[in-house]
Amino acid sequence: MEHDNSPFKVIDGGKSKRSGHKATGSGITEKQARFIEGLANGLTNSESYRAAYDTSNMLPSTVHSESSKLASNPKIAARLSEVLAAKQKDRDRRNSMETVKASDRVWRNVWRLAEGSNIPPAVQQSAVALAAKMAGMLTDQVKIENVSGDSSTIEKELIERLQRLSKTA
């Protein structure tokens, strides 16, 4: 048997008793698996149905109707969810690897700037600050206080703060 990159694997090559179609181990026929693969690759219900089944003698309305019925089949919907989840997991893994590679490239360039003998000190300092920020060592902190009270208390506190600020300026 040829090896392909399809997420579907025929586990039971025997004929299904009900439909006469070859079934996979999940109780889904090969044609249903091709239909699911089409949906997972972004095809519409009708496009997926045409890719999986012989529709040469079918009206477009029949293809639409049959594809809608098949897409709403609980076994098909469940398998489609599994395939989409696996695709998303693979996409996330690839994106994570690309992020790590990009981060590594940035780190190498930052450290090259920080350690370069021909690099101006201001650039070296900026590179070290950038590296520290990337490592989470430097963060901006904003302190928010929610003070409740009557207007005279707030007025008194504002006057005190303004007086302190005017003394430091």
C-alpha positions as CSV (number, residue, x, y, z in Angstrom):
1,M,0.0,0.0,0.0
2,E,1.3,3.5,-0.9
3,H,2.1,5.8,2.0
4,D,0.4,9.2,1.9
5,N,0.3,12.2,4.3
6,S,-3.5,11.9,4.8
7,P,-4.6,12.1,8.4
8,F,-6.9,9.1,7.7
9,K,-5.6,5.5,8.0
10,V,-7.6,2.5,7.0
11,I,-7.6,0.2,10.0
12,D,-10.2,-2.3,8.9
13,G,-10.0,-3.0,5.1
14,G,-13.1,-5.3,5.2
15,K,-16.5,-4.4,3.7
16,S,-19.0,-2.8,5.9
17,K,-22.1,-5.0,6.2
18,R,-24.6,-2.1,5.9
19,S,-23.3,0.1,3.1
20,G,-21.0,-2.2,1.1
21,H,-18.3,0.4,1.3
22,K,-14.9,-0.2,2.9
23,A,-14.8,1.1,6.4
24,T,-12.1,2.6,8.5
25,G,-11.6,1.6,12.2
26,S,-13.8,4.5,13.3
27,G,-16.9,3.2,11.4
28,I,-16.4,5.9,8.7
29,T,-16.1,4.7,5.1
30,E,-13.2,5.8,2.9
31,K,-15.5,8.1,0.9
32,Q,-16.7,9.7,4.2
33,A,-13.1,10.1,5.2
34,R,-12.4,11.9,1.9
35,F,-15.4,14.1,2.5
36,I,-14.1,15.0,5.9
37,E,-10.6,15.6,4.5
38,G,-12.1,18.1,2.0
39,L,-14.0,19.9,4.7
40,A,-10.9,20.1,6.9
41,N,-9.0,21.6,4.0
42,G,-11.6,24.3,3.6
43,L,-13.9,23.0,0.9
44,T,-17.6,23.6,1.1
45,N,-20.0,20.7,1.9
46,S,-20.8,20.3,-1.8
47,E,-17.2,20.6,-3.0
48,S,-16.2,17.9,-0.5
49,Y,-19.0,15.7,-1.5
50,R,-18.1,16.0,-5.2
51,A,-14.4,15.2,-4.4
52,A,-15.4,12.1,-2.4
53,Y,-18.4,10.6,-4.3
54,D,-19.4,10.1,-8.0
55,T,-21.8,12.9,-8.6
56,S,-21.8,12.8,-12.4
57,N,-25.5,11.8,-12.5
58,M,-26.6,14.1,-9.7
59,L,-28.3,17.5,-9.9
60,P,-26.5,20.3,-8.0
61,S,-29.5,20.5,-5.6
62,T,-29.2,16.8,-4.8
63,V,-25.4,17.2,-4.2
64,H,-26.2,20.1,-1.9
65,S,-28.9,18.1,0.0
66,E,-26.8,14.9,0.3
67,S,-23.7,16.8,1.4
68,S,-25.7,18.7,4.1
69,K,-27.1,15.5,5.4
70,L,-23.6,13.9,5.5
71,A,-22.1,16.9,7.2
72,S,-24.7,16.8,9.9
73,N,-24.1,13.1,10.6
74,P,-22.9,12.9,14.2
75,K,-20.0,10.5,13.3
76,I,-18.9,12.8,10.5
77,A,-19.1,15.9,12.7
78,A,-17.2,14.2,15.5
79,R,-14.4,13.0,13.2
80,L,-14.2,16.4,11.5
81,S,-13.7,18.0,15.0
82,E,-10.9,15.5,15.7
83,V,-9.2,16.2,12.4
84,L,-9.5,20.0,12.8
85,A,-8.2,19.8,16.4
86,A,-5.2,17.7,15.2
87,K,-4.5,20.3,12.4
88,Q,-4.7,23.2,14.9
89,K,-2.3,21.4,17.2
90,D,0.1,20.8,14.4
91,R,-0.2,24.5,13.3
92,D,0.4,25.6,16.9
93,R,3.5,23.4,17.2
94,R,4.9,24.8,13.9
95,N,4.1,28.4,15.0
96,S,5.8,27.7,18.4
97,M,8.9,26.4,16.7
98,E,9.0,29.4,14.4
99,T,8.7,31.8,17.4
100,V,11.6,30.0,19.2
101,K,13.7,30.3,16.1
102,A,12.9,34.0,15.7
103,S,13.5,34.6,19.3
104,D,16.9,32.8,19.2
105,R,17.9,34.9,16.2
106,V,17.0,38.2,18.0
107,W,18.9,37.1,21.1
108,R,22.0,36.3,19.1
109,N,21.9,39.7,17.4
110,V,21.2,41.6,20.7
111,W,24.2,39.9,22.4
112,R,26.4,40.5,19.4
113,L,25.6,44.2,19.7
114,A,26.1,44.2,23.5
115,E,29.5,42.5,23.2
116,G,30.9,44.1,20.1
117,S,34.1,46.0,20.6
118,N,33.4,48.4,17.7
119,I,29.9,49.1,18.9
120,P,29.2,52.5,20.5
121,P,28.5,52.3,24.3
122,A,25.0,53.8,23.8
123,V,24.1,51.0,21.4
124,Q,25.5,48.4,23.7
125,Q,23.5,49.8,26.6
126,S,20.3,49.8,24.5
127,A,21.0,46.2,23.5
128,V,21.5,45.1,27.1
129,A,18.3,46.9,28.1
130,L,16.4,45.2,25.2
131,A,17.8,41.8,26.3
132,A,16.7,42.4,29.9
133,K,13.2,43.4,28.7
134,M,12.9,40.3,26.6
135,A,14.0,38.2,29.6
136,G,11.3,39.8,31.7
137,M,13.8,41.5,34.0
138,L,12.5,45.0,33.2
139,T,8.8,45.7,33.3
140,D,6.7,48.8,33.5
141,Q,4.7,48.9,36.7
142,V,1.6,51.1,37.1
143,K,0.2,51.5,40.6
144,I,-3.5,52.3,40.8
145,E,-5.1,53.1,44.0
146,N,-8.8,53.3,44.3
147,V,-9.5,55.7,47.2
148,S,-13.0,56.4,48.2
149,G,-14.1,59.2,50.4
150,D,-16.1,62.3,50.5
151,S,-15.1,65.4,48.4
152,S,-13.4,67.2,51.3
153,T,-11.1,64.3,52.0
154,I,-10.2,64.0,48.3
155,E,-9.6,67.8,48.0
156,K,-7.3,67.7,51.1
157,E,-5.3,64.8,49.6
158,L,-5.0,66.6,46.2
159,I,-3.7,69.8,47.9
160,E,-1.1,67.8,49.8
161,R,0.1,66.0,46.7
162,L,0.3,69.3,44.7
163,Q,2.4,70.8,47.5
164,R,4.8,67.9,47.6
165,L,5.2,68.0,43.8
166,S,5.8,71.8,43.9
167,K,8.6,71.3,46.5
168,T,10.4,68.7,44.4
169,A,10.2,70.8,41.2
